[in-house]
Amino acid sequence: MGEAPPSDGTLPGGPAATAPRSSRSPAPAGLGFGSAVALVIGNVVGTGIFLLPASLAAIGTVSLVAMVLVTLGAVAMALVFGRLGARMPVSGGPYAYAREAFGEFAGFWISWSFWLTAWIGNAAIAVAWVGYVQYAARHLLGLDWGGTAGSVAVGLAGLSIPAAVNLMGVRNMAAFQTVTAVLKFVPLLLVAVVGLLFFQVRNFPAFNATTGGWVGALSTAGAVTLFIYSGVESVAVAAGKVRDPARTVGRASVAGVLACAALYLLTTVAVMGTVPHERLARSSAPFADALDQMAGGSAGGVVIALCAVVSGLGALNGWTLLVAEMPMAAARHGMFPPAFARTSARGAPYVGVLAGTALTSLMLLVGYASSDSFRTIVLLASFTTVIPYFFSAAAQVLWLATGTRAVAGARLARDLLVALLALLFSFWMAYGSGADAVLGGVLMLLAGVPVYIWLKARRGECGPRDSRLVEGIDTG
């Protein structure tokens, strides 16, 4: 029997031999449409949604306008990833697009930025996840796992679960992701629908509940909402593990984002209309307060804590895949340390999984150093997300503007408009991340330059290599 092709859709032999996987020959094992949608939902809907209504209530109902604007930007980004994924159905997503359009250094920088986003963001998810585990343990089992030592122990245990699932291969990862997506999506949607029955307009905050102007409040609300949409690129990054990627990447990305958007908007409106504003703005468990308001008693906190535990595990599971998948694709083209290209007998990129989990664990310790550090982690992850988004949208604009893609008329206008909206969305994300996050993110991006120099030096190269990843790519 011959050598099996790598799981990222490239042929053995390095960059010169790369070619897209045929959309007419789906892999026998991989992510189908349902699993791909579950990957998007699992990565986008983490633990942040369980605190979102309280954070936005403190700003005012102008935050709902911000949510709509951010949702439009996320949908535009998903559409761009869909078009790019159909054009280049290979693993790596933003890395592959940037390298094809702007050269190998841009590709390296995007892979480096996305890698930072994945393991930094996982630390933020883990820190929030720990609080819900501790809440459930106290109320259901009578166990107190509080304190820094207990929190760190719970967090490290939580990070080991998705790492183990990913090391067992993509089939097990996909099954785990589908189950966790359903278990967290259904209860939250139930709260949203039932909450509308208890909805009262007088519970809503003022349009602008801050002391500043409404434009500033809109930007603040946008910044709060930005991080919860991180993950719209999930299917594009894992395209090499997707069956029929030319069709599935775009459809699954848009379907996943729209499902998350409906969940975010419905739950936020329902909770704001159910819990009085004064109580909601100070709440540390807004969904629990909403359930208490609907049914009475204190069981709501336990139910929501369990939902948050499941939600967090699903998000950690999906992001653990991505923290390994992007550097694996880049390593196979010489743009990341070669160890990251290694896979196990099950096809799992074990070096990336283990390295990402170790770095996430280290960032988890930083997160428990102080509350300010945790906030910095979240904003830093938001900024590093912007870089791959920006270059992906820019690549689409470049290919459309230069006529590289054979499209014209209404279709050209539509694709160009969507790409420009995604580009503006990326600018807004960068602005909303704040000056400290931008500074820290730029420094971390610059820290990757010596790695690029080392990669070039070990091959004895000076100057760019051929940037093209795929020959005969779709121009339709």
C-alpha positions, -999 to +999 in steps of 0.1 A: +000+000+000+012+035-008+018+064+016-014+081+028-016+118+020-013+142+050-046+152+067-043+188+057-050+181+020-015+184+008+005+157-011+037+142+003+068+160-008+065+195+006+052+228-009+060+221-045+038+190-044+008+206-027-026+203-043-062+208-031-082+178-020-109+170-045-143+181-034-157+150-052-137+126-031-145+131+005-123+116+031-137+085+048-131+101+082-134+138+089-158+166+097-191+166+078-215+195+077-231+188+111-197+183+128-183+214+111-212+236+123-208+221+158-171+231+157-180+267+150-207+268+177-184+250+201-156+275+196-177+307+194-200+299+223-178+295+253-183+307+288-185+344+279-222+342+271-230+334+307-219+368+318-227+388+287-262+401+296-249+416+329-220+433+312-242+448+285-269+458+309-244+481+326-239+499+293-275+502+282-297+490+254-273+507+230-254+475+235-280+456+215-272+479+185-235+470+190-244+433+191-262+437+157-232+455+142-207+429+155-230+401+142-230+417+107-193+418+108-190+382+120-214+371+092-193+390+066-162+374+080-178+339+077-188+346+041-153+357+033-139+325+048-165+305+029-154+320-005-117+316+004-123+281+016-139+272-017-110+287-036-083+270-014-097+239+004-066+232+024-058+233+062-044+265+077-073+289+067-060+325+073-024+313+071-029+298+036-048+328+023-022+353+035+007+333+022-009+328-012-018+366-015+011+384+003+040+360+005+056+336+029+064+361+057+028+373+058+018+336+060+042+330+089+030+361+108-006+350+104+001+315+116+021+330+146-008+354+154-034+327+152-013+304+173-011+331+200-048+336+198-056+299+203-036+292+234-041+327+250-079+325+244-080+289+258-065+303+290-093+329+293-119+302+287-103+280+313-102+307+340-140+314+335-148+277+333-131+270+367-156+293+385-186+274+372-170+240+382-164+253+417-200+266+419-215+233+408-192+214+432-202+234+462-240+232+455-242+196+442-214+178+461-207+201+491-171+203+480-150+235+483-124+238+456-118+275+461-085+292+466-057+297+441-043+262+445-077+246+440-086+268+411-053+260+393-058+223+399-093+224+385-081+244+355-053+221+347-076+191+349-100+209+326-073+215+300-062+179+301-097+166+290-098+183+256-061+175+250-068+138+256-099+139+233-079+155+205-050+131+208-075+103+202-081+115+167-105+137+147-134+112+148-135+113+186-129+150+186-159+156+162-182+133+183-173+151+215-178+185+199-212+176+185-224+163+219-212+194+239-226+218+213-261+203+216-259+201+254-250+237+258-271+252+229-304+236+238-306+248+275-296+284+266-321+285+238-347+273+262-339+301+286-342+326+257-376+313+246-391+309+280-377+342+291-397+360+265-429+349+283-417+368+314-405+398+294-413+433+308-402+464+291-397+483+323-368+460+332-348+473+303-320+498+310-318+532+295-305+535+259-272+548+273-266+538+309-231+552+311-220+587+320-205+593+286-219+598+251-237+571+232-210+568+206-185+559+233-210+535+249-215+518+215-178+513+211-175+500+247-203+475+240-187+465+208-155+458+227-173+436+252-190+417+224-159+412+202-144+382+220-175+361+220-174+358+182-138+347+180-139+313+162-158+321+130-127+309+111-127+275+128-138+254+098-115+272+074-085+265+097-094+228+098-104+225+061-080+196+055-101+176+080-135+186+064-153+164+039-161+183+007-144+215+019-152+235-012-189+234-002-188+227+035-164+255+048-187+283+037-220+267+045-209+255+080-192+289+088-223+310+080-247+285+096-226+283+128-223+321+131-261+327+125-270+300+151-246+317+176-260+352+167-296+341+173-286+326+206-267+357+217-294+382+208-323+361+221-307+353+254-295+389+260-330+404+252-348+377+273-325+382+304-326+420+301-364+419+300-367+394+328-344+407+355-347+443+367-319+465+355-304+474+389-301+437+398-289+426+364-261+452+362-246+439+394-252+402+388-224+377+386-248+350+373-274+367+351-289+335+337-293+321+372-310+353+382-333+351+352-343+315+360-349+324+396-371+353+384-391+329+362-395+299+385-385+310+419-360+291+441-323+289+437-319+259+414-313+281+384-277+288+394-269+251+395-285+245+361-266+273+345-233+263+361-237+229+346-244+244+312-213+266+315-192+236+324-203+218+293-200+249+272-165+255+284-154+220+277-168+222+242-149+255+235-117+241+249-120+210+228-125+229+196-097+254+203-073+227+212-078+213+177-071+247+162-041+254+184-024+224+167-039+226+132-027+260+121+010+254+131+009+219+115-002+234+082+025+261+084+052+236+095+045+214+064+054+244+043+085+253+063+069+283+081+068+268+116+092+246+136+091+212+118+082+193+150+046+208+147+041+188+115+043+154+133+011+134+137+003+103+156-010+070+142-045+084+146-036+115+126-035+138+156-009+166+155+003+156+190+032+181+192+009+210+186-017+197+211+009+191+238+027+224+232-005+244+231-018+228+263+015+235+281+014+272+270-022+275+279-015+261+314+013+286+318-011+315+308-037+300+332-012+306+361-007+342+348-045+346+348-047+338+385-019+363+394-045+391+395-079+400+382-063+426+359-042+400+343-073+380+333-089+410+317-056+416+298-057+380+286-092+384+271-083+417+253-050+404+241-067+374+226-092+397+209-064+417+193-044+387+180-076+375+165-078+407+144-046+400+125-057+368+107-092+383+101-077+414+085-053+396+062-079+371+052-103+399+042-075+418+025-065+387+005-101+384-008-101+421-017-067+417-035-079+387-055-111+404-065-095+438-073-067+424-094-089+401-114-072+370-102-107+355-097-128+353-129-160+370-115-178+400-128-210+420-125-233+415-096-213+386-081-181+407-081-199+436-065-214+414-038-181+396-030-162+429-029-188+445-006-187+416+018-149+416+019-148+453+026-173+450+054-151+422+069-121+445+066-139+473+084-150+448+111-114+439+117-104+476+122-133+479+147-121+448+166-086+463+168-100+496+182-122+478+207-093+457+221-078+488+236-043+504+236-028+481+261-039+450+242-026+465+209+008+472+224+011+438+240-001+421+209+023+439+186+052+430+209+042+393+209+039+394+171+074+409+169+087+381+191+079+357+163+103+374+139+134+356+154+116+323+149+111+332+112+148+341+109+158+307+125+135+288+101+151+306+071+187+302+084+184+265+091+175+260+054+202+284+042+177+307+025+178+345+021+148+360+005+113+346-001+104+312-013+076+304-038+045+315-019+020+295-039+005+266-019-020+253-045-017+250-083-048+252-104-069+268-077-105+276-083-109+309-102-147+307-105 
